Amino acid sequence: MVSSKRLDPIKKLANNQEQKAARSLGESLEIYKLEKDKLKQLDTYRVEYMTAMNEKVSSGISGASLQHYHQFLSKLDFAIKQQKEVLLVCEQRISAKQSHWQKEHGRNQAIGNAIDRLKAKEDVLRQKQETINTDEISTQAFIRRQKINNQN
């Protein structure tokens, strides 16, 4: 078997590892997008809730209702803070998975380059062998013609 063909299983494994890393990175990016949408929804809800509270305050509201609004805003602020922490964790995962994909991609590229170099060497050797074979055939044909010419 040709040397470059022996590396095909290694190249296939490297391709699979790179694709697996890329899928994992893609999944993390999708999760990040979903979590970022959740934060945006929380922020939007907070703005709407604050607007509603301000309208109630301007039209007159009891102290208990105002306290209820403030308690709910505190809970909402805490939820927003937690969601921002979730996004930070997602960003860290994305960074780690991106680094892992880059490593796998580099390995895959290196194996591909090694195979290409081996194929180039094999091509050169095959061309040299073909030249030797062609020269040998030409030499034998020349010798046969010389023998035939000498016999006549």
C-alpha positions, -999 to +999 in steps of 0.1 A: +000+000+000+012+035-008+023+055+022-002+083+016-030+057+016-020+044+050-027+078+064-063+079+051-078+064+084-059+091+104-072+118+081-107+105+084-104+105+122-091+140+122-119+151+099-144+135+123-128+152+153-129+186+136-165+182+126-175+171+161-157+201+175-175+224+150-209+209+159-202+214+196-192+250+189-223+256+169-245+242+196-229+265+222-234+294+199-271+285+195-275+282+233-258+316+238-283+331+213-312+316+232-299+328+265-292+363+251-328+364+239-340+355+274-320+384+288-335+407+262-370+396+272-362+402+308-349+437+301-379+444+279-403+431+306-385+453+332-389+484+311-426+476+306-431+469+343-413+502+353-435+521+328-466+505+343-454+513+378-447+549+370-482+553+355-497+538+387-476+561+409-486+592+389-523+583+391-520+574+428-511+541+444-512+527+478-480+522+498-485+484+499-489+483+461-458+504+456-439+481+480-451+451+459-439+468+427-405+474+443-402+438+456-411+425+422-385+448+405-359+435+429-367+399+419-366+409+383-333+427+387-319+395+404-332+374+375-315+398+351-282+395+371-284+357+370-291+357+333-261+379+327-240+353+347-255+326+325-243+345+294-208+349+309-206+311+314-219+306+278-192+330+265-165+310+284-178+278+269-178+293+234-143+305+239-131+270+251-150+252+223-136+277+197-101+270+209-108+232+208-121+235+172-091+256+161-068+229+176-087+201+157-088+222+125-050+228+127-044+191+133-066+182+104-048+207+082-014+194+093-024+158+084-037+169+051-005+188+043+016+157+053-005+135+030-001+161+002+037+161+006+038+123+006+017+121-025+040+146-042+070+125-033+052+094-045+044+111-078+080+120-083+092+085-075+065+070-099+076+094-127+112+084-121+103+047-123+083+053-154+113+071-170+136+042-160+111+017-175+107+037-207+145+040-210+149+003-204+123-006-231+140+019-255+174+004-248+161-032-254+144-022-286+176-005-298+197-036-290+172-058-309+173-036-339+211-036-338+211-074-337+187-076-366+208-051-386+240-070-378+224-103-389+215-088-423 
